Amino acid sequence: MSTLEEYLLILRSKGFHFGEDAIGFIYFGKQYTEASDVLIKTAIELTLKIQKEFDGSFYISLLESFTANGIKDRSEAIAYVQDKQILPTT
């Protein structure tokens, strides 16, 4: 299990380059929602999959939804976005 910083470095190595504003949103969302690194990384992943790029407001909205609905792990987060039809079922 990687830390948030390690996860961002992994994404960078795969070609996802985040600007200072995106990094700011990521860490702001973490502090604002007090979400775990697992939920933060899942919200980043889902934002990239759904929006095809990093959208800070979408990411924050996902995190707020996760914490408001008591979502604790990646599988619950994915099930939540599929249930809300934000992410199509695969």
Beta strands, then each sheet from edge to edge (+ up, - down):
end
